[in-house]
Amino acid sequence: MIAAIKPAGSNTRGLIAYLYGPGRQDEHLDPHIVAAFAMLGMPDPGRDENATLTALARYLDEPVRLRNSEFGQKVTDHVWHCPVRAAPTDRHLSDAEWGEIAQRIVEAAGIAPPGDDLACRWIAVRHADDHIHILATTVREDGRRPKLHDSGIRVGDACREIEKDYGLRELKKGDRTAGRRPTQAEMHKAQRLGWEQPSREWLEDRIRAAIPHTKSAEELLAYLEADGIQIKAKRGPSGDLLGYAAGRPGDLNSKGEQIFHPGGKIAPDLTLPKLQARLESVVPEEHPTARRNKPTTPWQQATDALDVLRTNLVEDAENGDGADGRAQAHVAALGELIEATAQKVPANLQAELRAASKAFSRAQRSQIRTEDRAAASVRAAARDIVHTATGPDGSALAALLATLVWAAIIASRWHEAKGHAQQAEAARQALQHLEAAADHAVAPVLADLETRRPKEESRRILAHDVRAAVPEHADRIFTDAAWPALATVLADAEARGHQPHRLLKEAAAQRELDTARQPARVLITRIQHTSRNPAPNRRAEAARRHSTMASQTPAQQARDSQRSAATMAPTGQRHRQR
């Protein structure tokens, strides 16, 4: 159930005329009052042929007129309007039930507190099966104004209780970080102009898509202008950027002037200060010589950045409230990486990833203030992806999408642990689209691997490695249709000098397999990513250390020899040395 409190108005008679009229598309049927501050003597034009709209308006406005005549200062914002709508799947509610619901809404809002005989005058009009309109005049019988601060939050909480009490669809509790819903006027305008989205929703998508392409707020506004979006920048005397508003081309008012929407009205996290903190948090680009040992493609860098994100999210969740800002920053950056990936993947995957990005945008913000610099590596990875000139190879894309799936799962769990119901639900919705994209991306990779499956004897040896490394998941892995492909990946890694047993344990540690739908497939993408390079050559490494030690002092040689012994020793020996 949704109760949407509208901005205060001044024309009681005009709103009543709309409620009792035919509607914009003749959708109003049998308008009548189902509840009011005092039903006895209430003129109802829908039930009494002698009652008029003007008489009803004058009856509701009486306290307003008395206040205006007594104080001499005219009240012009006295019309409180709140449509209350049930979900399409909800059962039919009777007039009596709608009346009870209206009473609870006005009590929660502060229009008519329980037991207050001097409260505001109000009515609830029903002209459709699925909703009512509550109209109140916000001057009390004693001439005072009601206390309506935070009434939207209280009304929302009341709706959650009403849903439980009446067996209706239960929505998630909000935290004042959701974007504003399109108004009926905005939706009708979009329909009239043939637009698929209302203007603010359209602008939000364009701004979020532009964020990975830019490094500052100035760059972002220039990028949007180059994309055809109208920008109105607010600057101080020094020329510094103080704010901005964006307009959709062709979105004009009745005077033919461009309509602009401030960033904070487009979405709460798109205000100028928040954009500046986000965009300027990315670390400066490294010198090329510092990248020698890094992955060769942005797609592999993004997968490694997500591994860091996963570790940080888990650690931050365990460390308590002090780490919440870092965790929220990582979740916000994850949304930017999903958006960047959606822009560069092959065409057959773009629809699912764009849907995932749109759904996850609600998970990117909460009441927790972000420490944006904590997620600099993820944002840098998103920026590298949108600026790369080449697309990913199949295995790199499959690995990235599989890691995005796991990151979305962790983000959903973190939000759920923090009581962020709407954000957790948004992450779960995004997860469904990410899983669909991951399924499509890995299919050709699996098909290629299965054509190269190792011989039966090699598969038996590799199966032994699986049972030794992940015994609790071995049976599920062997019954997974992707097991032959996993055997191929392990054989390929072994040919490059890696140890299958170690790769399996590392992959299982990076992504727990209990929730994996297909554990063999999860291990494939992880192992392909971690084993993409040949294993280090121990003899070459020893020769390099020997040449380095020749130029060191005896003390430095002794210290490095101890470190080398600890590194080169088998796992069991390293534990004993400690």
C-alpha positions, 0 to 999 in steps of 0.5 A: 500500500502506497500513500503519497502525500502531495505538495500543499495546495490552496484550492479546496474547491478545485481538488474536490472538483477533481475527486468528484469529476470524471478523471483525466481519462474517465477513470473515476467511477461512483465517487463518494465519501467513505470516511471523514472527521464527522460523518454526521451532517457531512455534505456528500455530492456523491450520495446526496443530490442536494449537496454541492461541491461548493458546500463541501469545500466551504464546510472543510474550509471553515476553520481556515476562514475563521483563522484568516479573519481573526489573524488577518494573515491569509493561509494559502497552503492549507490543502493537504492531499494524500492518495492511498493506493493498494497493490494490483494483486491485493484483494478488494477492500470494502468502503468500511475497510477503506474508511478504517484505513483512512482514519489510521492514515490521518492519525499517523500524519498528525492531521487528526491525532487520536482523541483530539476533538479540535483536529483538522477537518478531513474527508476520504473520497473513493472513486475507484476500487483500488484507491482513495484520496484523503483531503484535509484542511490544515487549520485546526478547530482552535486556529492552530496549524497541525504538526506535520513534520516527518508526516511522510515517514509516519504515514509510511510506517502506518501503511506497513502495519495496515498491510499486515493487519489487512493481509495485503502485499507487504512492502519494504520499510523505507529510510528516506533515501529512495528517489521521488516517484514520478508524479501523475503529471510527469507520467501523463506527459511522457505518455503524451510525448511518446517517451518510455520514461518520465524526465527525471527517471530518464535523466537519472539513467543518463547521469549514472551512465556518464559517471564512469566516464569522468573524473570530476563534476566539471567533466561530468557536466561537460560530458552530459552537455555533449550528450545533448542534455541541457545543463544549468550550472550554479557558480559562485563569484569565483567561478566555482561550481556550487550546484547544477540542474539537468533538463531533458531535451524537449521537456518544456513548460507551458511557456515553451521554456526548458524544465530543469531538475536539480540533481538532488531531485533526480536522485538523492545521491546525485547532488553536486557534493556527493558527485564530487566526493565520488568522482574525486575519490579515484586514485591518480593513474599509476605510472606504466612501469607500476603495472608490469605485474598487473592483469593485462586487460581491464576486465581482469583488473575489474575481477581482481578489484571485486575480490578486494571489494568482497574481502573488504565488505566481509571484514567491514561487516565483522568490524562493526559500525566503524567500518560501515562507511567503507562498506557503503562506499564499496556497494556504491562503487559496485553499482558503477562497475555494473553500469560500466560493464553493461556499456561494454559487453556484447549486445546479447548481454546488454539488456540484462546488465542494464536491468541489473544496473538500474535495479542496483541503483537503489542499493547504492545509497542508504543513511550511512555516509560513504567513505568514498576513497575506500572504494577507489580501486573499484571505481578505477576499474569501472573507469578503465572498462568504459575507456577500453577500446577492445571487448573481453575474451569469453573466459575473462567476461565469464569470470567478471560476471560470475564475480559480480554475481557473488559481489551482489550476493554479499552486498545484499547480505550486508544491507540485510544485516544493517536492516536496509530492507529496500536496498537488500531487495534491490540487490536481490533483483539485480542479482537475478539479472546478473545471474542471467547474464552470467549464464549466457556469458559462460555457455560458449566457454563451457562448450569449448572446454567440453570439446577438450575434456581430458582422458578418463585416467586424468579425470580420475586423478583430478577427481581425487584432487577435488575430493581432497580440496573441497570434500564437502562439495565434491558430490555436487561438483561431480553431478554438475553438468559442468564437471567435464569442463572443470576437469579441462580447466584443471588440466590446463592449469596443471600444464602451466605449472599450477597445482590443481589442489591448491587452485581448488582450495583458493577458489573455494575460499574466494567464493563459498560454494554452499549457495552456488547453483552450479559449483563446478561452473563457479570454480571454472570461472575462478580458476580460469582467472587465477591460473591465467598466467604460468606458475612461477619458475622456481629455478628462475626465481632462485637465480634472480635472488642469487644475483640480487644477494650478490650486491647486498650486505651480509645482514641483508643477505641473511634476512632475505634468506630467512624470508626465502626459506619461509616462502619456498618451504612446503605448507606444513614446514612453513607452519612449523617455522612459525 
